[in-house]
Amino acid sequence: MSITLLGVIAGIFTSCSFIPQAYKVIKTKRTHDISIPMYCLCTLGVFLWIIYGLMIKDIAVLLTNIVTFVPTLIILILTVKYHVQSQNPDN
């Protein structure tokens, strides 16, 4: 197995790990136990990995982090949205 293939496989597993959480948040609209600071840091870190992947022209780093960025951003946005809504029940 090549080192690039190993990186792609590892990236697929890491990237896909956020999809079930994003699905659950979308379906249940429950985010009260999700840490906003954690998802801010995670989403920012993944975004920086995307930039890094572009700069070094590494397709494995780039693609796996793009796939990771989408569900982490969804989780972050919905967590903030539902948190604000729970603080202001008039909306």
Summary of the structure (lengths in Angstrom):
residues: 91
radius of gyration: 15.3
end to end distance: 54.0
largest distance: 56.7
contacts: 245
relative contact order: 0.19
helix: 81%
strand: 0%
